[in-house]
Amino acid sequence: MQGRVKKLVADRGFGFLEVEGQKDVFFHRSAIVEGNFDTLRQGQGVTFEIEDSGRGPRASNIKVV
């Protein structure tokens, strides 16, 4: 799936990805497999997968494009 970084909460190590026509998806810095959380910027393109967590959908296997 492709999307963009919508919001970063850098001091807490998480953020949200936006996908056109869908709800925003939560992600944790540990889900980034290609790229670096500290260099992510809002609006940056990413590819990722969605997995179900106990708190709802969450992004995994995030790669910066």
CNS distance restraints for C-alpha pairs under 8 A (distance, minus, plus):
assign (resid   1 and name CA) (resid  47 and name CA) 5.49 0.50 0.50
assign (resid   1 and name CA) (resid  48 and name CA) 5.40 0.50 0.50
assign (resid   1 and name CA) (resid  49 and name CA) 6.02 0.50 0.50
assign (resid   2 and name CA) (resid  19 and name CA) 6.95 0.50 0.50
assign (resid   2 and name CA) (resid  45 and name CA) 7.34 0.50 0.50
assign (resid   2 and name CA) (resid  46 and name CA) 5.86 0.50 0.50
assign (resid   2 and name CA) (resid  47 and name CA) 4.42 0.50 0.50
assign (resid   2 and name CA) (resid  48 and name CA) 6.41 0.50 0.50
assign (resid   3 and name CA) (resid  17 and name CA) 6.32 0.50 0.50
assign (resid   3 and name CA) (resid  18 and name CA) 5.53 0.50 0.50
assign (resid   3 and name CA) (resid  19 and name CA) 4.75 0.50 0.50
assign (resid   3 and name CA) (resid  20 and name CA) 7.46 0.50 0.50
assign (resid   3 and name CA) (resid  45 and name CA) 5.85 0.50 0.50
assign (resid   3 and name CA) (resid  46 and name CA) 5.52 0.50 0.50
assign (resid   3 and name CA) (resid  47 and name CA) 6.30 0.50 0.50
assign (resid   3 and name CA) (resid  48 and name CA) 7.88 0.50 0.50
assign (resid   4 and name CA) (resid  17 and name CA) 5.49 0.50 0.50
assign (resid   4 and name CA) (resid  18 and name CA) 5.39 0.50 0.50
assign (resid   4 and name CA) (resid  19 and name CA) 6.82 0.50 0.50
assign (resid   4 and name CA) (resid  42 and name CA) 7.48 0.50 0.50
assign (resid   4 and name CA) (resid  43 and name CA) 5.35 0.50 0.50
assign (resid   4 and name CA) (resid  44 and name CA) 5.31 0.50 0.50
assign (resid   4 and name CA) (resid  45 and name CA) 4.41 0.50 0.50
assign (resid   4 and name CA) (resid  46 and name CA) 5.68 0.50 0.50
assign (resid   5 and name CA) (resid  15 and name CA) 7.61 0.50 0.50
assign (resid   5 and name CA) (resid  16 and name CA) 6.26 0.50 0.50
assign (resid   5 and name CA) (resid  17 and name CA) 4.56 0.50 0.50
assign (resid   5 and name CA) (resid  18 and name CA) 6.30 0.50 0.50
assign (resid   5 and name CA) (resid  40 and name CA) 7.83 0.50 0.50
assign (resid   5 and name CA) (resid  41 and name CA) 6.90 0.50 0.50
assign (resid   5 and name CA) (resid  42 and name CA) 4.98 0.50 0.50
assign (resid   5 and name CA) (resid  43 and name CA) 5.09 0.50 0.50
assign (resid   5 and name CA) (resid  44 and name CA) 5.43 0.50 0.50
assign (resid   5 and name CA) (resid  45 and name CA) 6.59 0.50 0.50
assign (resid   5 and name CA) (resid  46 and name CA) 7.27 0.50 0.50
assign (resid   6 and name CA) (resid  15 and name CA) 7.52 0.50 0.50
assign (resid   6 and name CA) (resid  16 and name CA) 5.54 0.50 0.50
assign (resid   6 and name CA) (resid  17 and name CA) 5.07 0.50 0.50
assign (resid   6 and name CA) (resid  18 and name CA) 5.57 0.50 0.50
assign (resid   6 and name CA) (resid  42 and name CA) 5.48 0.50 0.50
assign (resid   6 and name CA) (resid  43 and name CA) 6.07 0.50 0.50
assign (resid   7 and name CA) (resid  15 and name CA) 5.32 0.50 0.50
assign (resid   7 and name CA) (resid  16 and name CA) 5.20 0.50 0.50
assign (resid   7 and name CA) (resid  17 and name CA) 7.04 0.50 0.50
assign (resid   7 and name CA) (resid  42 and name CA) 6.01 0.50 0.50
assign (resid   8 and name CA) (resid  13 and name CA) 7.90 0.50 0.50
assign (resid   8 and name CA) (resid  14 and name CA) 6.22 0.50 0.50
assign (resid   8 and name CA) (resid  15 and name CA) 4.23 0.50 0.50
assign (resid   8 and name CA) (resid  16 and name CA) 6.62 0.50 0.50
assign (resid   8 and name CA) (resid  41 and name CA) 7.71 0.50 0.50
assign (resid   8 and name CA) (resid  42 and name CA) 6.98 0.50 0.50
assign (resid   9 and name CA) (resid  13 and name CA) 6.10 0.50 0.50
assign (resid   9 and name CA) (resid  14 and name CA) 5.46 0.50 0.50
assign (resid   9 and name CA) (resid  15 and name CA) 5.50 0.50 0.50
assign (resid  10 and name CA) (resid  14 and name CA) 6.57 0.50 0.50
assign (resid  10 and name CA) (resid  15 and name CA) 7.77 0.50 0.50
assign (resid  10 and name CA) (resid  38 and name CA) 7.52 0.50 0.50
assign (resid  13 and name CA) (resid  28 and name CA) 6.15 0.50 0.50
assign (resid  13 and name CA) (resid  29 and name CA) 5.40 0.50 0.50
assign (resid  13 and name CA) (resid  37 and name CA) 7.72 0.50 0.50
assign (resid  14 and name CA) (resid  26 and name CA) 7.48 0.50 0.50
assign (resid  14 and name CA) (resid  27 and name CA) 5.67 0.50 0.50
assign (resid  14 and name CA) (resid  28 and name CA) 4.35 0.50 0.50
assign (resid  14 and name CA) (resid  29 and name CA) 5.58 0.50 0.50
assign (resid  15 and name CA) (resid  26 and name CA) 5.97 0.50 0.50
assign (resid  15 and name CA) (resid  27 and name CA) 5.47 0.50 0.50
assign (resid  15 and name CA) (resid  28 and name CA) 6.58 0.50 0.50
assign (resid  16 and name CA) (resid  24 and name CA) 6.09 0.50 0.50
assign (resid  16 and name CA) (resid  25 and name CA) 5.34 0.50 0.50
assign (resid  16 and name CA) (resid  26 and name CA) 4.52 0.50 0.50
assign (resid  16 and name CA) (resid  27 and name CA) 5.83 0.50 0.50
assign (resid  17 and name CA) (resid  24 and name CA) 5.52 0.50 0.50
assign (resid  17 and name CA) (resid  25 and name CA) 5.08 0.50 0.50
assign (resid  17 and name CA) (resid  26 and name CA) 6.46 0.50 0.50
assign (resid  17 and name CA) (resid  27 and name CA) 7.28 0.50 0.50
assign (resid  18 and name CA) (resid  22 and name CA) 7.49 0.50 0.50
assign (resid  18 and name CA) (resid  23 and name CA) 7.04 0.50 0.50
assign (resid  18 and name CA) (resid  24 and name CA) 4.74 0.50 0.50
assign (resid  18 and name CA) (resid  25 and name CA) 6.48 0.50 0.50
assign (resid  19 and name CA) (resid  23 and name CA) 7.03 0.50 0.50
assign (resid  19 and name CA) (resid  24 and name CA) 6.57 0.50 0.50
assign (resid  19 and name CA) (resid  25 and name CA) 7.98 0.50 0.50
assign (resid  25 and name CA) (resid  57 and name CA) 6.50 0.50 0.50
assign (resid  25 and name CA) (resid  58 and name CA) 5.69 0.50 0.50
assign (resid  25 and name CA) (resid  59 and name CA) 6.23 0.50 0.50
assign (resid  26 and name CA) (resid  57 and name CA) 7.10 0.50 0.50
assign (resid  26 and name CA) (resid  58 and name CA) 4.97 0.50 0.50
assign (resid  26 and name CA) (resid  59 and name CA) 6.11 0.50 0.50
assign (resid  27 and name CA) (resid  31 and name CA) 6.70 0.50 0.50
assign (resid  27 and name CA) (resid  58 and name CA) 5.66 0.50 0.50
assign (resid  27 and name CA) (resid  59 and name CA) 5.03 0.50 0.50
assign (resid  27 and name CA) (resid  60 and name CA) 7.10 0.50 0.50
assign (resid  28 and name CA) (resid  32 and name CA) 7.80 0.50 0.50
assign (resid  28 and name CA) (resid  59 and name CA) 7.83 0.50 0.50
assign (resid  29 and name CA) (resid  37 and name CA) 5.77 0.50 0.50
assign (resid  31 and name CA) (resid  59 and name CA) 6.99 0.50 0.50
assign (resid  31 and name CA) (resid  60 and name CA) 4.84 0.50 0.50
assign (resid  31 and name CA) (resid  61 and name CA) 5.53 0.50 0.50
assign (resid  31 and name CA) (resid  62 and name CA) 5.87 0.50 0.50
assign (resid  32 and name CA) (resid  36 and name CA) 6.93 0.50 0.50
assign (resid  32 and name CA) (resid  37 and name CA) 7.10 0.50 0.50
assign (resid  32 and name CA) (resid  60 and name CA) 7.13 0.50 0.50
assign (resid  32 and name CA) (resid  61 and name CA) 5.94 0.50 0.50
assign (resid  32 and name CA) (resid  62 and name CA) 4.51 0.50 0.50
assign (resid  32 and name CA) (resid  63 and name CA) 6.21 0.50 0.50
assign (resid  33 and name CA) (resid  61 and name CA) 5.69 0.50 0.50
assign (resid  33 and name CA) (resid  62 and name CA) 5.66 0.50 0.50
assign (resid  33 and name CA) (resid  63 and name CA) 5.88 0.50 0.50
assign (resid  34 and name CA) (resid  62 and name CA) 6.71 0.50 0.50
assign (resid  34 and name CA) (resid  63 and name CA) 4.58 0.50 0.50
assign (resid  34 and name CA) (resid  64 and name CA) 6.10 0.50 0.50
assign (resid  35 and name CA) (resid  39 and name CA) 7.76 0.50 0.50
assign (resid  35 and name CA) (resid  40 and name CA) 7.89 0.50 0.50
assign (resid  35 and name CA) (resid  63 and name CA) 6.28 0.50 0.50
assign (resid  35 and name CA) (resid  64 and name CA) 5.60 0.50 0.50
assign (resid  36 and name CA) (resid  40 and name CA) 6.55 0.50 0.50
assign (resid  40 and name CA) (resid  44 and name CA) 6.94 0.50 0.50
assign (resid  44 and name CA) (resid  64 and name CA) 7.60 0.50 0.50
assign (resid  44 and name CA) (resid  65 and name CA) 7.85 0.50 0.50
assign (resid  45 and name CA) (resid  64 and name CA) 6.21 0.50 0.50
assign (resid  45 and name CA) (resid  65 and name CA) 5.49 0.50 0.50
assign (resid  46 and name CA) (resid  62 and name CA) 6.56 0.50 0.50
assign (resid  46 and name CA) (resid  63 and name CA) 5.48 0.50 0.50
assign (resid  46 and name CA) (resid  64 and name CA) 4.46 0.50 0.50
assign (resid  46 and name CA) (resid  65 and name CA) 5.19 0.50 0.50
assign (resid  47 and name CA) (resid  61 and name CA) 7.97 0.50 0.50
assign (resid  47 and name CA) (resid  62 and name CA) 5.71 0.50 0.50
assign (resid  47 and name CA) (resid  63 and name CA) 5.25 0.50 0.50
assign (resid  47 and name CA) (resid  64 and name CA) 6.55 0.50 0.50
assign (resid  47 and name CA) (resid  65 and name CA) 6.91 0.50 0.50
assign (resid  48 and name CA) (resid  59 and name CA) 6.19 0.50 0.50
assign (resid  48 and name CA) (resid  60 and name CA) 5.86 0.50 0.50
assign (resid  48 and name CA) (resid  61 and name CA) 5.34 0.50 0.50
assign (resid  48 and name CA) (resid  62 and name CA) 4.40 0.50 0.50
assign (resid  48 and name CA) (resid  63 and name CA) 6.36 0.50 0.50
assign (resid  49 and name CA) (resid  59 and name CA) 5.65 0.50 0.50
assign (resid  49 and name CA) (resid  60 and name CA) 5.22 0.50 0.50
assign (resid  49 and name CA) (resid  61 and name CA) 5.96 0.50 0.50
assign (resid  49 and name CA) (resid  62 and name CA) 7.12 0.50 0.50
assign (resid  50 and name CA) (resid  57 and name CA) 6.32 0.50 0.50
assign (resid  50 and name CA) (resid  58 and name CA) 5.61 0.50 0.50
assign (resid  50 and name CA) (resid  59 and name CA) 4.64 0.50 0.50
assign (resid  50 and name CA) (resid  60 and name CA) 5.96 0.50 0.50
assign (resid  51 and name CA) (resid  57 and name CA) 5.73 0.50 0.50
assign (resid  51 and name CA) (resid  58 and name CA) 5.50 0.50 0.50
assign (resid  51 and name CA) (resid  59 and name CA) 6.27 0.50 0.50
assign (resid  51 and name CA) (resid  60 and name CA) 6.67 0.50 0.50
assign (resid  52 and name CA) (resid  56 and name CA) 5.79 0.50 0.50
assign (resid  52 and name CA) (resid  57 and name CA) 4.65 0.50 0.50
assign (resid  52 and name CA) (resid  58 and name CA) 6.23 0.50 0.50
assign (resid  53 and name CA) (resid  57 and name CA) 5.86 0.50 0.50
assign (resid  53 and name CA) (resid  58 and name CA) 6.47 0.50 0.50
